[in-house]
Amino acid sequence: MEKKVICIICPVGCEVIVRGSERKIDEMTGFECKRGKAYAENEYLDPKRILTSTVKAVNYDYPVLPVRSDVPVPKSILFECMKIIKKTSVTAPVKSGQVIIKNILKSGANIIASAKTH
């Protein structure tokens, strides 16, 4: 398996080519620094993203409240996380940074409010 990863760690934007199996890297070319190499390794073996979305809000000026994960979530479970978030609602008041969903799908990530309600 081969994957091209564009490194986003610095402005150089190296195009790193990673070859290997699902769980093992056999060869990597194109990185210019250790940070780029580590980024490409993580992106190949276990890609993660900060999850941003909204939840329904009651007694709030808007129908939804913006939320996000407090740490990156494995890309492989993002859609399952979204199903849970879609079913979630909050009632004002909510503080910015308040945990809305604790340890979503046992990922170690909390879904937190990105804004406060009044």
Secondary structure by P-SEA (a helix, b strand, c coil): cbbbbbcccccccccccccccccccccccccccaaaaaaaaaaacbbbbbcccccccccccccbbbbbbccccccccaaaaaaaaaaccccccccccccccccccccccccccccccc
